[in-house]
């Protein structure tokens, strides 16, 4: 006898008596399963970091993108605390992240959006922007946090570079203003010291005056470094061979630094000629070499190398921008102590130094930074603590070296002339009048542009030379020159200034200013200009410095 199993069927399919789900329930189950699969697939393959934390900060879910981004597998990360794995205990800024994470886990509504530094398995620091949502159980009790993150490391670095560039620009403006005012004071000190030296018959007094002059010149060199950083320093544009500059720098360093430091040259560039100021470039490389020496107290290796590079598209390096073209790269590397990232980011700031008090003013690298800017190049520093430092300097090259025409040195001038001097600094006016009149010239001084204009309008025929200060209140030297030129188109004028602005210099030369001289200057330097204009040699070059400052 055969026993038959009876199955009762309803309108929706097999009944529960047969152990099978009704058709409607099965369809709902299948739809739910497919929905969960789609949801899981969406979460797993999303191009965002998606993770879940319980209220203790333990990781309970970690999607595929998060695994690739942080470098952990599910087996390695699930059940681990976020702090110590993907969250460092302290940010690079010093902020303690453990309290922050605890607060997010317990009060996610207060941290719907937050940005913090994270860390990958291999130790790389990254920045992530997080959105957080509270997770609850069926009873509505908090059970954890769902966090979705986006990598903003590159954006963060660009923002930091922009902030750094803005800060450097602001510091540069401040440095330029300070240096200008300081140069005026140094100019007065040096001027009166020169007066004392030339008028004293006492050997001791003359010696003291010389000491003052030497000190004033050292102060002027200090402000020159500040001005170079501020990109307002003076520089002479010539064609120069960087390989010759490197040879000279290495020769000087070999004579002065610790013999345990090996200096090596690897000069492979086929286009070593650039248009620039060889003195400033030499000073920049010397600064880098001296800094490297200080980082190798027990000896090491210092290498200067050159190579040719071509920039096809506009390239940004920090706040430098290289236009397409051919460049020379000078690499200065050492095997010294290196530096932390925090120090590396500040090395070009004026007066920032890690050296002991009295061992440096902190202006060396600031001057290097400014010099490279003046040459329309770029500089980049790479350093690892305990593993040395490397500087890359990029400078635009010229394809061929051209010859230089010799310059004829003006002979001293014996002609007494009438000079009108306009300067808002009383000490500059007083010393100039005293010193120039000692040499037989007639000097009329003015503190402001309106006074000078009024006088010149009535007496321009008797004035041989006008000496103008560049920076003055109400009307600067360029504007004043334009006013005076309207009165007398044949005016002979020289501009004096505490710092140079190359574009302004070129504009003034085009407008008819005969020359520019940088404060603090000596009477001998001014006399050369006067000789070129009024000396016996009528063919002497007016622009003994090709329009650039001494």
C-alpha positions as CSV (number, residue, x, y, z in Angstrom):
1,X,0.0,0.0,0.0
2,X,1.3,3.2,-1.0
3,X,1.0,6.2,1.3
4,X,0.5,9.4,-0.6
5,X,1.5,12.8,0.8
6,X,-1.3,15.3,0.3
7,X,-0.5,18.9,-0.6
8,X,-3.1,21.5,-0.3
9,X,-2.7,24.5,-2.6
10,X,-4.0,27.9,-2.1
11,X,-4.3,30.8,-4.5
12,X,-0.8,32.0,-3.7
13,X,1.0,28.7,-4.0
14,X,1.9,25.8,-1.7
15,X,0.5,26.0,1.8
16,X,2.6,26.0,4.9
17,X,1.5,22.5,5.5
18,X,3.9,21.3,2.9
19,X,6.8,23.3,4.5
20,X,7.1,25.8,1.6
21,X,6.5,29.6,1.7
22,X,3.4,31.0,0.1
23,X,4.2,32.5,-3.3
24,X,3.6,36.0,-2.0
25,X,6.0,35.5,0.9
26,X,8.6,33.9,-1.3
27,X,8.5,36.8,-3.7
28,X,8.9,39.3,-0.9
29,X,11.8,37.3,0.5
30,X,13.5,37.2,-2.9
31,X,12.9,40.9,-3.4
32,X,14.5,41.6,0.0
33,X,17.4,39.3,-0.8
34,X,18.1,41.1,-4.1
35,X,17.7,44.5,-2.4
36,X,20.3,43.6,0.2
37,X,22.6,42.3,-2.5
38,X,22.3,45.5,-4.4
39,X,22.8,47.5,-1.3
40,X,25.9,45.5,-0.3
41,X,27.2,45.7,-3.8
42,X,26.7,49.5,-3.8
43,X,28.4,49.9,-0.4
44,X,31.3,47.5,-1.3
45,X,32.0,49.1,-4.7
46,X,31.4,52.7,-3.8
47,X,34.3,55.1,-4.4
48,X,34.1,56.3,-0.8
49,X,35.4,55.1,2.5
50,X,32.5,53.5,4.3
51,X,32.9,52.0,7.8
52,X,30.9,51.4,10.9
53,X,32.0,51.8,14.5
54,X,30.4,50.6,17.7
55,X,30.0,52.9,20.6
56,X,33.4,51.9,21.9
57,X,35.2,52.9,18.7
58,X,35.7,49.3,17.4
59,X,35.4,48.8,13.7
60,X,32.5,46.5,12.8
61,X,32.3,47.2,9.0
62,X,34.9,48.2,6.5
63,X,34.1,48.3,2.8
64,X,36.3,47.3,-0.1
65,X,37.3,50.8,-0.9
66,X,38.3,51.5,2.7
67,X,40.4,48.3,2.7
68,X,42.3,49.4,-0.4
69,X,42.7,53.0,0.8
70,X,44.0,52.1,4.3
71,X,45.8,48.9,3.3
72,X,44.0,46.6,5.8
73,X,42.0,43.4,5.0
74,X,38.7,42.7,6.7
75,X,40.4,40.0,8.9
76,X,43.0,42.5,10.0
77,X,40.7,45.5,10.8
78,X,37.3,44.2,12.0
79,X,37.1,44.3,15.8
80,X,40.1,46.7,16.1
81,X,39.9,50.1,17.6
82,X,40.0,53.0,15.1
83,X,42.6,54.8,17.1
84,X,45.9,53.0,16.6
85,X,44.9,51.6,13.2
86,X,43.3,54.1,10.8
87,X,43.4,57.1,13.3
88,X,46.7,58.3,14.8
89,X,46.7,59.2,18.4
90,X,47.9,62.6,17.5
91,X,47.7,64.7,14.3
92,X,50.8,66.3,12.8
93,X,49.4,69.5,14.3
94,X,49.6,67.9,17.8
95,X,45.8,67.5,18.3
96,X,44.9,64.5,20.4
97,X,42.4,62.4,18.3
98,X,41.3,59.8,20.9
99,X,38.9,62.2,22.7
100,X,37.5,63.4,19.4
101,X,36.7,59.8,18.3
102,X,35.1,59.0,21.7
103,X,32.9,62.1,21.3
104,X,31.9,61.1,17.8
105,X,31.0,57.6,18.9
106,X,28.8,58.9,21.7
107,X,27.5,62.2,20.1
108,X,27.6,61.7,16.3
109,X,24.9,64.3,15.8
110,X,27.3,66.9,17.0
111,X,29.8,65.7,14.4
112,X,27.7,65.3,11.3
113,X,30.8,66.6,9.4
114,X,34.4,66.6,10.5
115,X,37.8,66.6,9.0
116,X,40.8,65.0,10.6
117,X,44.1,63.4,9.8
118,X,44.2,59.6,9.3
119,X,46.9,57.1,8.8
120,X,47.3,54.1,6.5
121,X,48.8,50.7,7.4
122,X,52.2,51.7,6.0
123,X,52.3,54.9,8.1
124,X,51.3,57.4,5.4
125,X,49.4,60.4,6.8
126,X,46.2,61.3,4.9
127,X,43.4,63.8,5.4
128,X,39.8,62.6,5.2
129,X,36.5,64.5,5.3
130,X,33.9,62.5,7.2
131,X,30.1,62.5,7.3
132,X,28.7,60.6,10.4
133,X,25.2,59.2,11.1
134,X,23.9,57.7,14.3
135,X,22.9,54.0,14.2
136,X,20.2,52.7,16.5
137,X,18.7,49.3,17.3
138,X,15.0,48.3,17.0
139,X,14.3,50.0,20.4
140,X,15.8,53.2,19.2
141,X,18.9,52.9,21.4
142,X,22.3,54.2,19.9
143,X,24.5,51.3,18.8
144,X,27.2,53.0,16.8
145,X,28.1,55.3,14.0
146,X,28.1,55.0,10.2
147,X,30.9,57.1,8.7
148,X,31.5,57.9,5.0
149,X,34.8,59.5,4.1
150,X,36.4,61.3,1.2
151,X,40.2,61.6,0.6
152,X,41.0,65.3,0.6
153,X,44.8,64.9,1.1
154,X,45.7,66.6,-2.2
155,X,43.2,69.4,-1.6
156,X,44.6,69.9,1.9
157,X,48.2,70.1,0.6
158,X,47.2,72.6,-2.1
159,X,45.5,74.7,0.6
160,X,48.6,74.5,2.8
161,X,50.8,75.6,-0.1
162,X,48.5,78.5,-0.9
163,X,48.5,79.6,2.8
164,X,52.3,79.3,2.8
165,X,52.6,81.3,-0.4
166,X,50.4,84.0,1.0
167,X,52.3,84.1,4.3
168,X,55.6,84.3,2.4
169,X,54.2,87.2,0.3
170,X,53.1,89.0,3.4
171,X,56.4,88.5,5.1
172,X,58.1,89.7,2.0
173,X,56.2,92.9,1.9
174,X,57.0,93.5,5.6
175,X,60.6,92.7,5.0
176,X,60.8,95.1,2.1
177,X,59.3,97.9,4.1
178,X,61.6,97.4,7.1
179,X,64.6,97.1,4.9
180,X,63.8,100.3,3.1
181,X,63.5,102.3,6.3
182,X,66.5,100.6,7.8
183,X,68.6,101.4,4.6
184,X,67.7,105.1,5.0
185,X,69.1,105.1,8.5
186,X,72.2,103.1,7.5
187,X,72.7,105.6,4.7
188,X,72.8,108.5,7.1
189,X,75.1,106.6,9.5
190,X,77.5,105.7,6.8
191,X,77.3,109.2,5.3
192,X,78.2,111.1,8.4
193,X,81.0,108.5,9.1
194,X,82.3,109.3,5.7
195,X,82.2,113.0,6.5
196,X,84.1,112.5,9.8
197,X,86.7,110.3,8.0
198,X,87.3,113.0,5.3
199,X,87.4,116.0,7.6
200,X,89.3,114.6,10.6
201,X,93.1,115.0,10.9
202,X,93.2,112.7,14.0
203,X,94.3,109.2,13.0
204,X,92.3,107.7,15.9
205,X,89.1,109.5,14.9
206,X,89.6,108.4,11.3
207,X,90.0,104.8,12.4
208,X,86.8,105.0,14.5
209,X,85.0,106.5,11.5
210,X,86.2,103.6,9.4
211,X,84.9,101.1,12.0
212,X,81.5,102.8,11.8
213,X,81.6,102.6,8.0
214,X,82.5,98.9,8.0
215,X,79.7,98.2,10.5
216,X,77.2,100.2,8.4
217,X,78.2,98.2,5.3
218,X,77.6,94.9,7.2
219,X,74.2,96.2,8.2
220,X,73.5,97.0,4.5
221,X,74.4,93.4,3.6
222,X,71.9,92.2,6.2
223,X,69.1,94.3,4.7
224,X,70.2,93.2,1.2
225,X,69.4,89.6,2.2
226,X,66.0,90.8,3.5
227,X,65.4,92.6,0.2
228,X,66.5,89.6,-1.8
229,X,63.9,87.5,0.1
230,X,61.3,90.2,-0.5
231,X,62.2,90.1,-4.3
232,X,63.1,93.8,-4.1
233,X,66.9,93.4,-3.9
234,X,69.3,94.6,-6.5
235,X,70.8,92.3,-9.1
236,X,72.8,92.6,-12.3
237,X,71.6,90.7,-15.2
238,X,74.5,89.1,-17.2
239,X,75.0,85.8,-18.9
240,X,76.8,83.5,-16.5
241,X,78.1,79.9,-16.5
242,X,76.6,78.1,-13.5
243,X,79.3,75.4,-13.7
244,X,81.9,78.2,-13.1
245,X,79.8,79.4,-10.2
246,X,79.6,75.8,-8.7
247,X,83.4,75.4,-9.1
248,X,84.0,78.7,-7.2
249,X,81.6,77.8,-4.5
250,X,83.1,74.3,-4.0
251,X,86.6,75.8,-3.9
252,X,85.6,78.3,-1.1
253,X,83.8,75.6,0.9
254,X,86.8,73.2,0.7
255,X,89.0,75.9,2.2
256,X,86.6,76.7,5.1
257,X,84.5,73.6,6.2
258,X,85.4,70.5,8.1
259,X,87.8,68.2,6.1
260,X,85.6,65.2,7.1
261,X,83.0,66.5,4.8
262,X,83.6,65.3,1.2
263,X,82.5,67.8,-1.5
264,X,81.7,66.3,-4.8
265,X,80.6,67.8,-8.1
266,X,78.6,66.0,-10.8
267,X,78.0,68.6,-13.5
268,X,76.2,67.0,-16.4
269,X,74.1,69.9,-17.8
270,X,74.8,70.6,-21.4
271,X,73.2,74.1,-21.1
272,X,74.8,75.6,-18.0
273,X,74.5,79.2,-19.1
274,X,71.7,81.3,-17.6
275,X,70.8,85.0,-17.6
276,X,71.2,86.2,-14.0
277,X,73.3,87.7,-11.3
278,X,76.3,85.5,-10.7
279,X,77.0,87.1,-7.2
280,X,73.5,86.3,-6.0
281,X,73.6,82.7,-7.3
282,X,77.0,82.2,-5.8
283,X,75.7,83.5,-2.5
284,X,72.7,81.2,-2.7
285,X,74.8,78.1,-3.3
286,X,77.2,79.1,-0.5
287,X,74.3,79.4,1.9
288,X,73.0,76.0,1.0
289,X,76.6,74.6,1.4
290,X,77.0,76.2,4.8
291,X,73.7,74.9,6.0
292,X,74.6,71.4,4.8
293,X,77.9,71.7,6.7
294,X,76.1,72.5,9.9
295,X,73.9,69.4,9.5
296,X,77.0,67.2,9.2
297,X,78.8,67.8,12.5
298,X,80.6,64.4,12.3
299,X,81.3,64.5,8.5
300,X,79.5,63.3,5.5
301,X,79.1,64.0,1.8
302,X,78.0,67.2,0.1
303,X,77.2,66.9,-3.6
304,X,76.5,69.7,-6.2
305,X,75.1,68.3,-9.4
306,X,73.5,69.8,-12.5
307,X,71.2,68.5,-15.2
308,X,69.1,69.7,-18.1
309,X,65.3,69.5,-17.9
310,X,62.5,70.5,-20.2
311,X,59.1,71.7,-18.9
312,X,56.4,71.0,-21.5
313,X,53.4,72.4,-19.5
314,X,53.2,75.1,-16.8
315,X,54.6,73.5,-13.6
316,X,53.8,74.7,-10.1
317,X,56.3,74.0,-7.3
318,X,55.1,75.5,-4.0
319,X,54.4,79.1,-4.9
320,X,56.8,79.1,-7.8
321,X,55.5,78.6,-11.3
322,X,57.7,77.4,-14.2
323,X,56.6,78.3,-17.7
324,X,57.2,75.8,-20.5
325,X,60.8,75.8,-21.7
326,X,64.3,74.6,-21.0
327,X,65.7,74.8,-17.5
328,X,68.9,74.0,-15.6
329,X,68.5,72.0,-12.4
330,X,71.1,72.5,-9.7
331,X,70.9,69.8,-7.0
332,X,72.6,70.4,-3.6
333,X,72.3,67.3,-1.4
334,X,73.9,66.3,1.9
335,X,74.0,63.2,4.1
336,X,73.3,65.2,7.3
337,X,70.7,65.0,10.0
338,X,67.8,66.0,7.9
339,X,64.8,67.8,9.3
340,X,61.2,67.2,10.4
341,X,58.3,68.1,8.1
342,X,57.4,71.0,10.4
343,X,60.9,72.5,10.1
344,X,61.0,71.9,6.3
345,X,57.9,73.9,5.9
346,X,59.4,76.9,7.7
347,X,63.0,77.0,6.4
348,X,62.4,79.9,4.0
349,X,60.9,82.2,6.6
350,X,63.1,85.2,7.5
351,X,64.6,84.9,11.0
352,X,63.5,81.2,11.4
353,X,66.5,79.2,12.4
354,X,67.2,75.9,14.3
355,X,70.7,77.1,15.2
356,X,71.8,78.1,18.6
357,X,71.5,81.8,19.5
358,X,74.2,83.9,17.9
359,X,75.0,81.4,15.2
360,X,72.8,82.8,12.5
361,X,70.2,85.4,11.8
362,X,67.9,83.0,9.9
363,X,68.2,85.0,6.7
364,X,70.3,82.7,4.6
365,X,67.6,80.5,3.1
366,X,65.2,83.4,2.9
367,X,67.7,85.1,0.7
368,X,68.1,82.0,-1.4
369,X,64.3,81.8,-1.8
370,X,64.2,85.5,-3.0
371,X,67.1,85.1,-5.3
372,X,65.5,82.2,-7.1
373,X,62.3,84.1,-7.4
374,X,64.2,87.1,-8.9
375,X,65.6,84.7,-11.5
376,X,62.2,83.4,-12.5
377,X,63.1,80.0,-11.3
378,X,61.9,77.7,-8.5
379,X,63.3,75.9,-5.5
380,X,62.2,72.8,-3.8
381,X,63.5,71.1,-0.6
382,X,63.2,67.4,0.3
383,X,64.4,66.1,3.6
384,X,64.1,63.1,5.8
385,X,65.0,63.2,9.5
386,X,68.2,61.3,9.9
387,X,68.7,60.8,6.2
388,X,69.9,64.1,4.7
389,X,68.5,67.0,2.8
390,X,68.3,67.8,-0.9
391,X,67.6,71.2,-2.6
392,X,66.6,71.4,-6.2
393,X,67.0,74.8,-7.9
394,X,65.4,75.4,-11.3
395,X,66.7,78.2,-13.5
396,X,65.8,79.1,-17.1
397,X,68.7,78.7,-19.5
398,X,69.9,80.5,-22.5
399,X,70.9,78.3,-25.4
400,X,74.2,80.0,-26.3
401,X,76.7,82.1,-24.5
402,X,77.4,85.5,-26.0
403,X,80.4,87.8,-25.5
404,X,80.5,90.7,-23.1
405,X,81.5,94.2,-24.1
406,X,84.0,95.8,-21.8
407,X,82.8,98.7,-19.7
408,X,84.7,102.0,-19.5
409,X,85.3,103.2,-16.0
410,X,84.4,106.9,-15.7
411,X,87.2,109.2,-14.6
412,X,86.7,111.3,-11.4
413,X,84.8,114.5,-12.1
414,X,86.4,117.9,-11.3
415,X,83.3,119.8,-12.4
416,X,81.3,121.5,-9.6
417,X,77.6,121.2,-10.3
418,X,74.3,122.3,-8.8
419,X,72.4,119.3,-7.3
420,X,68.8,119.3,-6.2
421,X,68.2,116.5,-3.7
422,X,64.6,115.4,-2.8
423,X,64.3,113.0,0.1
424,X,61.8,112.8,3.0
425,X,64.5,111.5,5.4
426,X,66.2,114.5,7.2
427,X,69.4,112.5,8.0
428,X,69.9,111.7,4.3
429,X,69.4,115.3,3.3
430,X,71.7,116.6,6.0
431,X,74.5,114.2,5.3
432,X,74.2,114.6,1.5
433,X,74.4,118.3,1.6
434,X,77.4,118.3,4.0
435,X,79.3,115.6,2.0
436,X,78.6,116.9,-1.5
437,X,79.4,120.5,-0.7
438,X,82.7,119.3,0.8
439,X,83.5,118.3,-2.8
440,X,82.7,121.6,-4.2
441,X,79.1,121.0,-5.4
442,X,76.2,123.3,-4.6
443,X,73.3,121.3,-3.0
444,X,69.7,122.4,-2.5
445,X,67.6,119.9,-0.6
446,X,63.8,119.4,-0.2
447,X,61.8,117.1,2.0
448,X,58.7,116.9,-0.2
449,X,57.7,116.8,-3.9
450,X,55.6,120.0,-3.9
451,X,58.5,122.1,-2.6
452,X,60.9,120.6,-5.2
453,X,58.4,121.3,-8.0
454,X,57.9,124.9,-7.0
455,X,61.7,125.5,-6.8
456,X,62.5,123.7,-10.0
457,X,59.8,125.6,-11.9
458,X,61.6,128.9,-11.2
459,X,65.3,127.7,-11.2
460,X,65.5,124.6,-13.5
461,X,68.0,126.4,-15.8
462,X,70.5,126.6,-12.9
463,X,70.1,123.0,-11.9
464,X,72.5,120.5,-13.3
465,X,71.3,117.3,-11.7
466,X,68.3,116.1,-9.7
467,X,68.7,113.3,-7.2
468,X,65.3,111.7,-6.3
469,X,64.3,109.3,-3.6
470,X,62.0,106.5,-4.9
471,X,59.8,106.1,-1.9
472,X,58.2,109.3,-0.5
473,X,54.8,110.2,0.9
474,X,52.2,111.8,-1.4
475,X,54.3,111.5,-4.5
476,X,57.0,108.9,-5.3
477,X,60.2,109.5,-7.3
478,X,58.7,108.2,-10.5
479,X,55.7,110.6,-10.3
480,X,57.9,113.5,-9.3
481,X,60.3,112.9,-12.2
482,X,57.3,113.0,-14.6
483,X,56.3,116.4,-13.1
484,X,59.8,117.8,-13.4
485,X,60.2,116.5,-16.9
486,X,57.1,118.5,-18.0
487,X,58.9,121.6,-16.7
488,X,62.2,120.8,-18.3
489,X,62.2,117.9,-21.0
490,X,66.0,118.0,-20.9
491,X,66.2,117.2,-17.2
492,X,69.1,115.2,-15.9
493,X,68.0,113.0,-13.0
494,X,69.2,110.0,-11.0
495,X,67.0,107.9,-8.8
496,X,68.2,106.7,-5.4
497,X,66.2,104.1,-3.4
498,X,66.4,101.8,-0.4
499,X,65.4,98.9,-2.7
500,X,64.9,98.2,-6.4
501,X,61.8,97.1,-8.2
502,X,63.0,95.8,-11.5
503,X,59.8,96.7,-13.4
504,X,59.9,100.2,-12.0
505,X,63.6,100.6,-12.9
506,X,62.9,99.7,-16.6
507,X,59.9,102.1,-16.7
508,X,62.0,104.9,-15.3
509,X,64.9,104.3,-17.7
510,X,62.4,104.3,-20.6
511,X,60.9,107.6,-19.2
512,X,64.4,109.2,-19.3
513,X,65.9,108.7,-15.8
514,X,69.6,108.6,-16.5
515,X,70.5,106.0,-13.8
516,X,69.6,104.4,-10.5
517,X,71.7,104.1,-7.4
518,X,70.9,102.0,-4.4
519,X,71.1,103.2,-0.8
520,X,73.3,103.2,1.1
521,X,75.8,104.5,-1.5
522,X,79.2,106.2,-1.0
523,X,80.2,109.5,-2.4
524,X,82.7,107.6,-4.7
525,X,79.8,105.7,-6.3
526,X,77.8,108.9,-6.9
527,X,80.9,110.6,-8.2
528,X,81.2,107.9,-10.9
529,X,77.7,108.7,-12.0
530,X,78.5,112.5,-12.0
531,X,81.7,111.9,-14.0
532,X,79.7,109.9,-16.6
533,X,77.3,112.8,-17.0
534,X,79.6,115.9,-16.5
535,X,83.2,114.7,-16.7
536,X,85.7,115.5,-19.4
537,X,85.1,112.2,-21.2
538,X,81.9,113.1,-23.1
539,X,81.5,109.5,-24.4
540,X,81.6,107.9,-21.0
541,X,78.6,105.6,-20.6
542,X,75.7,107.1,-18.7
543,X,74.4,103.8,-17.4
544,X,77.5,102.3,-16.0
545,X,75.4,99.5,-14.6
546,X,73.1,98.9,-17.6
547,X,70.2,100.3,-15.7
548,X,70.7,97.9,-12.8
549,X,71.6,98.8,-9.2
550,X,75.0,98.6,-7.7
